[in-house]
Amino acid sequence: MKVMDLKKQIYSFVQAGNLSVDVLELLIPNGQPVPFECELWDYKESYEEDAHDYNKTVRSIASLYNTYGGYLLYGIREVVKDTTYELAGVSQGGINVQKLKG
């Protein structure tokens, strides 16, 4: 898939508020993350509950919100700077959504 076509599809999901598996199927086809990040999605390896990491997460959310909107995908490790990513996984229930909403 071409980069611009992917961005257009993801942006249409953002506009629709789509949080379905369709987003993951586009960004992680066949279990392999798309090999770049952009203004519409950002990969994070893990989520930590300490104050510093919480603040970083809030800044990431605000950055996405203040541009086009987008998706933060946790559990994806950067292997080669800006070009190669792999699934790392995250522990279930590790993100306190209520705290982030506050």
C-alpha positions as CSV (number, residue, x, y, z in Angstrom):
1,M,0.0,0.0,0.0
2,K,1.2,3.5,-0.8
3,V,2.1,5.8,2.0
4,M,-0.4,8.5,1.1
5,D,-3.2,5.9,0.6
6,L,-2.5,4.5,4.1
7,K,-2.5,8.0,5.6
8,K,-5.8,8.8,3.9
9,Q,-7.4,5.6,5.2
10,I,-6.1,6.1,8.7
11,Y,-7.3,9.7,8.7
12,S,-10.8,8.6,7.7
13,F,-10.7,6.3,10.7
14,V,-9.6,9.2,12.9
15,Q,-12.4,11.4,11.6
16,A,-15.0,8.6,12.3
17,G,-13.6,7.9,15.7
18,N,-12.9,4.3,14.7
19,L,-11.3,2.2,17.4
20,S,-11.9,-1.2,15.8
21,V,-9.6,-3.9,14.8
22,D,-9.6,-2.4,11.3
23,V,-7.1,0.2,12.4
24,L,-4.7,-2.5,13.7
25,E,-5.1,-4.4,10.4
26,L,-4.0,-1.4,8.5
27,L,-1.1,-0.4,10.8
28,I,0.1,-4.0,11.6
29,P,-0.7,-6.1,8.5
30,N,0.2,-9.7,9.0
31,G,1.7,-9.0,12.4
32,Q,4.4,-6.6,11.0
33,P,4.1,-2.9,12.0
34,V,4.1,-0.4,9.1
35,P,7.8,0.6,9.0
36,F,7.3,4.3,9.9
37,E,5.5,6.6,12.2
38,C,3.8,9.9,11.2
39,E,1.4,12.6,12.5
40,L,-1.4,10.1,12.6
41,W,0.1,7.3,14.6
42,D,2.9,6.7,17.0
43,Y,4.4,3.5,18.3
44,K,5.3,3.0,22.0
45,E,7.1,0.0,23.4
46,S,5.6,0.1,26.8
47,Y,3.4,2.0,29.2
48,E,4.7,2.8,32.7
49,E,2.6,4.2,35.6
50,D,5.3,6.5,37.0
51,A,4.6,10.3,36.9
52,H,7.3,11.0,34.2
53,D,5.9,8.4,31.7
54,Y,2.4,9.4,32.5
55,N,3.2,13.0,31.6
56,K,4.9,11.8,28.4
57,T,1.8,9.9,27.4
58,V,-0.4,12.9,28.1
59,R,1.9,15.1,25.9
60,S,1.7,12.5,23.1
61,I,-2.1,12.4,23.3
62,A,-2.2,16.3,23.2
63,S,0.1,16.4,20.2
64,L,-2.0,14.0,18.2
65,Y,-5.2,15.9,19.3
66,N,-3.7,19.3,18.3
67,T,-2.8,18.1,14.8
68,Y,-5.1,15.7,13.1
69,G,-6.0,13.2,15.8
70,G,-4.5,9.8,15.6
71,Y,-3.5,6.6,17.3
72,L,-0.9,5.6,19.9
73,L,-0.1,1.9,19.6
74,Y,1.6,0.3,22.6
75,G,3.6,-2.9,22.5
76,I,5.6,-2.1,19.4
77,R,9.4,-1.9,19.8
78,E,11.7,0.1,17.5
79,V,14.4,-2.2,16.2
80,V,16.2,0.1,13.7
81,K,15.7,3.9,14.1
82,D,12.6,5.1,12.2
83,T,12.6,2.1,9.8
84,T,12.0,-1.2,11.5
85,Y,9.5,-2.1,14.2
86,E,8.4,-5.4,15.8
87,L,5.6,-6.5,18.2
88,A,6.7,-6.5,21.8
89,G,3.3,-6.9,23.5
90,V,2.0,-5.2,26.7
91,S,0.5,-6.5,29.8
92,Q,-3.3,-6.6,29.9
93,G,-4.8,-3.9,32.1
94,G,-1.6,-2.0,32.3
95,I,-3.0,1.3,31.0
96,N,-5.2,3.3,33.4
97,V,-7.7,4.8,30.9
98,Q,-9.7,6.6,33.6
99,K,-6.5,8.4,34.8
100,L,-5.7,9.4,31.3
101,K,-9.2,10.7,30.7
102,G,-8.9,12.8,33.8
